[in-house]
Amino acid sequence: MTDDVEKRWSDDGNFRRAVRYVLAVLVVAALVCAATAVWAGTGRCRDAEDLLCDTPAQVAVLFGPGAVLLLGGIGAFAETIRVWRRGGTWPIWQGAGWFLLLLTLFYLGMGSATVPAG
């Protein structure tokens, strides 16, 4: 077991797993975004100038991928705990979790302009 003070955090296997996990979460979020955008485009307001012309479409495009990113970040933190209990290199997974939560905040912050207030 590595002592936390030593800072020997090189573990190629865990790093590759974390990178594949983050990329998989990003691909799923992009697919959910594309699916909700297609769904919003086939809605009641096809002749409108805006793609997101009704509130359900706006909320779906905002919270669908946002939920995927949030759940991905929580899953990375859960894997952090599992790796830590096994005595492995857990900061790699913690970094993946913080990266996904940061992307969640950016996506929800930028997309919140599409949802009407009130």
N, C-alpha and C positions, 0 to 999 in steps of 0.2 A: 504494500500500500504506500502511496506517495504522500508524504507529509505536505500539508497545505503551504507551509512556509518555504519549501524548497522551490516551488514554481516550475517543476518539470511537467509541463502540460502538453507535450508532444505525443499525440496518439493518432496516427494516420487513419486507422480503421474507424474510430469514433468521428474524426473530422469528415471523412467521406460519407459516413452515414448521416451526419448532421446536414451536410451540403445537399445530399440527395433528398432529405426530408424537406428542407426549405424550398428547394426547387419544385418538389411535388406539390407542396402547399400553394406556391405561386401559380403553378399550372392549373390546379383545381380552381383557384380564385379567378384566374383569367377565363376559364371555361364557364364558370358561373356568371361572370360579368357578361360574356358574349351571349350566353343563353338568356339572361334577363333582358339584354338589349334587343335581341331578336323577338322575345316575347312582347316587349314594350312596343316594338315597331309594328307588330301585327294586331295591335289593340284597336280600340274604338275610334281613335283619332288618326287614321292613316293620312287624311288630307291636311292635317295640321302642319305648320312649319316646324315645330319642335318635335323631336323624337319622344321626349318624355313629357307628354302633354297632360297626363292625369296623375293624381297623387299615388295610386298603387304602383304605377310604373316607376315613379321617382324613388319611392321607398324601397322597392325591390332591387333596383340597380345600386342603390346606396348600401343597403344592409345585407344583401346576399353575399357579395365578395367580402364585405367587412366581417361578417360572421365567420366565413371560412378562414380569414387571416387571424381572427381572434382565437378561434378554436385551435388553429395550428400553433400559435404562440403558447397557449395553455398546454398543448400536447408536448411541445418542446420542453417546457418547465417540468412536466411530469416525467419525461425521460431524463431530465437533469437529476431528479431525485432518485430514480432507479439506478442510474450510473453511479451516483454518489454512494448509495448503499452498497454497491458492489465494490467500491473502492477504486473506481475508474476515474477517467479524466472528465469531470463533470463541467468545467467552465466552457467547453466547446458547445455543449447543449444549452447552457445558460445564455451564451451569446446568440445562438440561433433563436431562442425564445424572445430575447429583447429586440432582435432585428425584426422579427415578425410582428411584435406588438408595436414597434415604431412605425412599420408600414401600415398597420391597422389605423393608427392615429392619423397618419398622413392621408390615407385614403378617405377615412370618414370626415376629416377636416376639410379636405378639398371638395368632397362630394356633398357636403352639407348645404352648399349653395344651391343645389338642385331641388331640395325639398322646401316647400313653402312654409313660412312661419305661421303658426296659429292655426 
